[in-house]
């Protein structure tokens, strides 16, 4: 079962209270205050686990609580702190406060960790309050309450290529013939009810990940069909591949409709590089002309038949180069961002940032 959204309640541990105690030693009267501090309550973190693919675990367990720390003791002994609690999630998970909608962060790569509920600080014991003029304090502090909140976990799949198309466009069939994935395939709409991932191998250590997204229909960005729920999964992909079946009454209109739905959902997603794949070539006569598609923004238009295996090798090579180009562009963009961040000078100011003008005579 593919679960990509869950709401869980997290409660960090409360800190232990400080102790109020006085030393009692043989032959040493009035040993003074020796109450220790309380321990720290356990915090709750979200951690990316590469072995997970869904949020299924949080369908059945919605309450996560860290233990309370121990109280301080005499002889200035600090109470034991309690261990932190880690919630494992798939990489690509976004975490929000379920009540306010505030974005708490995201875990993108294996091992990434995000604090979602901070444990309470331990209270001070009476030994902390001793001064030269107040040598027998009985004051102590209670432990601080741990943070408690409702968090929403939203999974967005991470893939190199996202297959976008209407129901029965051939997305699942294509994924099954170019990778080892085995999605459900049938001759009725909305066969795919959950995204599927497949790794495409080309030999010589070359591979990329393809995501098969459930069918997009008109109005998907408004919640019609399954589109609104699953359009989020193409946000993480590097490039998009729009599948247009050649048995469509109007391939041009089909392509433009898909582009409109993506644009309505996210302008940033609409700007991702994409190609167009004309599918189901085997349904046309061998001597039939391929309809021309006007796609000026597309990197390329290719024609394939998943059933007959026509054009698949060329498609895989094209997608590989397409993904590599997208990776290179992303690296260059990151380098430019770093350069802009390092450049702290501006017009009219010296590069060293001193802000001191020097005239022709060298007088300041």
N, C-alpha and C positions, 0 to 999 in steps of 0.2 A: 504494500500500500504506500503510495507516494503522498506524504504530508509535507506541505511547504509553508505552513503557517500554524503557529501555536501561541497561546497565552498562558503563562505560568506565573505563580505567586512565589516570590523569593523573600526570605527573611534571614538577615544576617544575625549572628550570635550576639547576645548582650555581654558586655564586659563584666568581669567579676568585681565585686565590691571590695574596697580596702578594709583592712582589719584594724580594730582598736584593741591593742594589747600592750602589756607592760612586762618587762623582763623580770623573771623570777630566778635568781641564781643563789645557791648556797653561799653564805659568807659575803654576799654582795647585795645589801639592801638598796632599795630604790634604784633598780637597774635602768629605769627610764623606758620611754615608749619604744616598742619594737614591732608595731603592726605593719605588715607588708602590703604591697599594692595588689590589686586584683589583676587577673590575666586579661588578654585581649580576646574579644569574641571573634569567631570565624567569619571571614568575608565570603562572598559568593561571586564567582567569576564565570564567564562564558569562554570556552576554549574551542578552537577549530580542530576537529578530528578528521583526518583524511579517510578514515575507515567508515565514515557515515555518509549516507546519500540522502536521507530524509530526516524530518523531525518527528518521526513516528513515536519515539520514546516519550515525547511530551504530550501525546494524545492520552496516555494512560497514567502518567505521573505529572500532576500539575502543581504540586506543592514541594518546594525545596527549602530546607531550613538548616542553618548551621547551628551548632551547639553553643550553649552559654559557657563562658569561661569560668574557671574556679575562682573563689574568693581568696583574698590574701590571708596569710596566717601569721602567727607570732614568730619571733626570731627573725623578723624582716623577710619572711619567705613570700615571694611573689606567687600568686595563684597561677596554675597552668593555663596557657592560652589554648584555644581549641583550633583544630585544623580547618583550613579553608575548604570550601565546597566548589567543585568545578562542574559546570554543565557542558557536556560535549555536544557540539553541533557540527554540521557539515561546513566546510569552507564556503564562503559566499553568503553567510547569514548576517542579516541586519537586525539590530536590537533597538527597540524603542520602548519608551515608557507607555504602557497601555492606557493610562489615565489621561496623560497630557499630550501624548503623541510626540514628545521630545525624542529626537534621535540620540541614543546613547553611544552608538558606534557600530562598527561592523568587524567581523573577523574574516579576512580574505584568504589567508594562507595557513597551511597546517602549523599548529602551535601558537597562532595568534591568540592572545588572551585579553579579555575586557572585563573590568570591574563593574558589576551591576548593583551590588549591595555591600556597603562597607560595614565591617564588624565594629562593635562598640569598644571604646577605650576603657581600660580598667581603671577603677577608682583608686585614689591614693589612700594609703594607710596612715594611722596617726603618727608614725615615725617621721612622715614628711612634714608635719606641722610643727615639729619641735624647733624652738628658737631659744636664744639666750634668756629671754624674759618670759618665755612660755614653755617650761621644761617638762610639763606633764600634760600634753594635749590629749584630749579624748575625741577630737574631731576625726572624721573619716568620710570618704566620698563613696557614694554608690556607683556601680558600673554604668557606663553609658549604654543606652539602648541601641541595638543594631538597626541598620536601615532596613526598611520593609517596603516593598512595592510590587506592582503587577508589571511584568514585562511582556512585550510581544516579540516573538521570533519570526522573522520572515526570510525564507530561503530564496535566493536567486542563483540559479545554476551558473556555473562558470564553464564556458565552452569556447572553442575557437570559431566555429561556424554555427549559426542558428538558421535552421530551415523554417521558412515562413511560407504559408500557403493556405488556401481554402481547404475545407474538408474534402477528402478523397483526391487531393492533388498529387499523391504519390510520395509523400514525405517518409512515411514509415517503410514503404517498400524500398525506397532509395537507401535509407539508413541500413536496412537489413542486408543489402547486396554489397555495400562498400565497407561494412564493418561487421563485427561479430555480434552486434546487438540483435535481439530478437523481439521487436515490438509486435503488438497485435496488429494483424492485417486482415481487413474484410472489405466487402464491396458495399458498405453503407457508411453514411457520414458519421463523423465524430467517433470513429473506431478508437482513436488515441484519446484517452481520458487523462493522461498524465505525461509529462515530458519524459523522453528517453535519451540517454547518452550513448554514444558509440565512438570507439577509437578507430580511426582509419589509418592503417599502416601501409607505407609505400616502399618498405625496404630501406636498407642503408641507414637505419636508425631514424628515419623520417616518419612522423605521425602527427595527427591533429585530432581534436575532439569535436564531434558534431552533435548538436542538440536538435531533436525532433520535437517541435512545439505543436500542441494540439491546434486543430483547425481554426483559422481566423475568418470570421464572417463580418459583413457590414454591421457597424454599430458595436464592434467588439470593445472599443475604447469606452463605451458607455455601460458595459457589463453584459451585452448580449452574447449568447452562446457561451463559450468557454474562454473567449479571448482575454477579457479583463483580468482573469485570474492567472493566466499563463503568459501574457505579454511581458510580465516582469522578468521572465526567465531569458528573454533575448537581450535584456539590457546589459548582461555581463559578457555577451559574445563579442569577439573582435570584429567579425564581419557577418553580413547577412546574405542568405541565398533565398531569393523569391522563386518559388516553384509555380509555374503556370502550365497547366495541362493543355496539350494541343487539341483535346476534344472539347475544350471550353467553347461556348457559343461566341465569345468575343475575348480572345486572349489579351488584347490591349486593355480592355476595360477591367479584366481580372487583375492585371498587374497594377493599374492605376488605383484600383480599389484597395489593394493590399498596402500600397504606399500611403494612401490617405489615412488608413486606419493606424498605421505606425506613426505617421506625423501627428495625428490627433492624440495619440497616447503620450508621445514624448518627442519633442523637437530634436533633442540630442540623439535619440535612437534613430530618427529619420535621417540624420546626417552621417550615420555609420556607412562605411563603404559596402557596396553590395554588388552581387551579380544576379543575373536572371537565368533560371534553368527551365527550359521548355521540356516537359516530361511527356511520357506516353507516346513516343514517336512510333511505336509499333501499331498504334490504332489508326494511323494514316496509311494509305497505299504507298508502296515503295517509291513510285514515281511522282507522288504528290509534292507540291511545293510547300516549303515550310513558311507559315505566315510571318511576315516581317513585324518586328516589335520595336516601337519607338521608345527607347529607354536611354536618354542622353546622359543620365546620371550614373548609369550602371557601368561597372568596369568591363563587363562582357556579357554576351548572351550565348549560351550553349544549348544544344539539343541532345537529349538522351532518351534511352528506353531502358528502364530498370528491369523490365520483364525479359527483354531480349539481350540485355547486357551491352547495348550499343552506346558508345561514347563515354563509358564509365571511367576507363583508364585516363582519357584526356581530362575528364572532369576532376578526378582526384589530383592530377598534377596541377591543374589550374587552381584548385582550391588551396593546395599546398603553397604555391607561389603567392597567392592572394593573402593568405594568413601571414606568411613571412614578411611580405611588404607592409602589412598592417602592424606587425610587431616592430619593424624597423622605424616606421613613422611614429609609433608610440614612444620609443626610446629617444628619438630626436626631439619630440615635444617635451619629454621630461628633462632632457639636457637644456633646452631653451628656458624652461621654467627655473631650473637651478641657476642658470646664468643671470636671469632677471632677479632672482632672490639675492645673489651675491653682489649685484650692482646697486649700491646704495647712493650713488651720485645722481644729481639732477641738474637741469639747465641753470647756469648762473652760479654754480657752486663748484669749488675745486673737488677733484676726485677723492682727496684725503678727508673731505668733510670738515675742514677747519673753518670754512666760512669767512676767511680773512682776505680782503681784496688787496692786491699789490699794484701800485701805480708804476709808471715807466721809470721813475727814479729809484725805485726800490724801497720807498718809505711806506711804512704800514699806516 
